[in-house]
């Protein structure tokens, strides 16, 4: 066995650190999507985004998004299909993945970590100043908002 061969059952650990994954929810109800206004940090306060956050070790993207929806909005959700492309963040050190999300059990979102929230129709998508990372997702939304 060479010096770089692995024993059975061992896993190779890459020297390249994997990119951090950020997940976000496009909560769509009655032809409208939920947009949330950031309260912090100062450089993005007042800009709008889809709610979500970091995938923690041991979580799937879907598990992380369900947890983030409870933490940020106080709602239970069913995570559906991906929307739009992966969006590179932090000079390639992170990636944003957005999923279509459905509210469960009549839950209504609350702005627990955001300054404000708005339900936007396809015609209203450009009425808020989106964070740059969310713009490719916004562009993919109109067909999903057609009622």
C-alpha positions in Angstrom: 0.0 0.0 0.0 1.4 3.4 -1.0 1.8 6.3 1.5 -1.4 8.0 0.1 -3.6 4.9 -0.2 -6.6 4.7 2.2 -7.4 1.8 4.4 -10.9 0.2 3.8 -13.5 2.5 5.5 -11.3 5.6 5.6 -12.4 8.7 3.8 -10.2 11.2 2.0 -10.5 14.7 3.4 -10.0 17.3 0.7 -7.5 20.1 1.4 -10.0 22.4 -0.4 -12.6 23.6 2.0 -16.1 23.2 0.6 -18.2 26.3 0.0 -20.7 27.4 2.6 -24.3 26.9 1.4 -26.9 29.5 2.1 -30.5 28.5 1.5 -33.5 30.8 1.0 -37.2 30.4 0.7 -39.4 31.8 -2.0 -42.7 31.4 -0.1 -45.4 31.6 -2.7 -49.1 32.0 -1.9 -51.9 33.1 -4.1 -49.6 34.3 -6.9 -47.5 36.4 -4.6 -44.0 35.8 -3.0 -42.8 36.9 0.4 -40.0 39.5 0.4 -38.3 40.5 3.7 -36.4 43.7 4.5 -33.0 43.2 6.1 -32.4 45.0 9.5 -28.7 44.2 9.7 -25.8 44.3 9.2 -25.7 48.1 8.3 -24.3 47.5 4.8 -27.4 45.6 3.7 -30.1 47.1 6.1 -33.0 48.3 4.0 -32.4 45.9 1.2 -34.8 43.0 0.5 -34.2 39.3 0.4 -35.8 35.9 0.5 -35.6 34.6 4.1 -33.2 31.9 5.0 -29.7 31.2 6.3 -26.7 28.9 6.5 -26.8 25.1 6.2 -25.3 23.7 9.4 -23.1 20.6 9.4 -25.2 17.5 9.2 -28.3 19.2 7.7 -29.7 18.9 4.2 -30.5 22.1 2.3 -34.2 21.3 3.0 -33.8 20.7 6.7 -31.8 23.9 7.1 -34.5 25.9 5.2 -37.3 24.5 7.3 -35.3 25.4 10.5 -34.6 28.9 9.2 -38.3 29.5 8.4 -39.2 28.6 12.0 -36.5 30.9 13.4 -36.9 33.9 11.1 -40.7 33.8 10.4 -42.3 31.5 13.0 -43.7 29.3 10.3 -43.7 25.6 9.4 -43.1 24.9 5.7 -42.9 22.3 3.0 -39.8 22.8 0.9 -40.3 22.2 -2.8 -38.3 22.5 -6.0 -35.2 24.7 -6.5 -35.8 28.0 -8.2 -33.2 29.6 -10.5 -29.4 28.9 -10.5 -26.9 28.6 -7.7 -25.8 32.1 -7.0 -22.1 32.6 -6.1 -21.6 34.7 -2.9 -18.6 36.1 -1.0 -16.2 35.9 -4.0 -17.1 32.2 -4.5 -16.7 31.2 -0.9 -20.5 30.6 -0.5 -23.4 29.7 -2.7 -27.1 30.7 -2.5 -29.8 28.1 -3.3 -33.4 29.2 -3.3 -36.3 26.8 -3.0 -40.1 27.2 -3.6 -41.7 26.9 -0.2 -45.3 26.3 0.9 -46.7 27.3 4.3 -48.2 24.5 6.4 -51.2 24.4 8.7 -52.4 28.0 8.1 -49.2 29.4 9.5 -48.7 33.2 8.8 -45.1 34.6 8.6 -44.0 37.1 11.3 -41.1 39.5 10.9 -39.1 38.1 13.8 -35.7 39.0 12.3 -36.6 41.5 9.6 -37.7 45.1 9.6 -40.6 44.5 7.3 -42.3 41.9 5.0 -44.3 42.3 1.8 -46.2 39.9 -0.4 -45.3 40.8 -4.0 -47.1 39.9 -7.2 -45.1 39.4 -10.5 -45.9 43.1 -11.3 -44.5 44.3 -8.0 -41.2 42.4 -7.9 -39.2 45.5 -8.9 -40.9 47.6 -6.2 -38.3 46.8 -3.6 -34.5 47.2 -3.7 -33.3 43.5 -3.7 -30.0 42.3 -2.5 -27.8 41.6 -5.6 -27.7 37.8 -4.8 -31.4 37.6 -4.9 -31.9 39.3 -8.3 -31.3 36.2 -10.5 -34.0 34.4 -8.4 -36.4 37.4 -8.8 -35.9 37.1 -12.6 -37.0 33.4 -12.4 -40.2 34.1 -10.4 -42.8 35.5 -12.8 -43.9 32.2 -14.3 -44.3 30.7 -10.8 -46.5 33.6 -9.7 -48.9 33.3 -12.6 -52.3 32.5 -11.1 
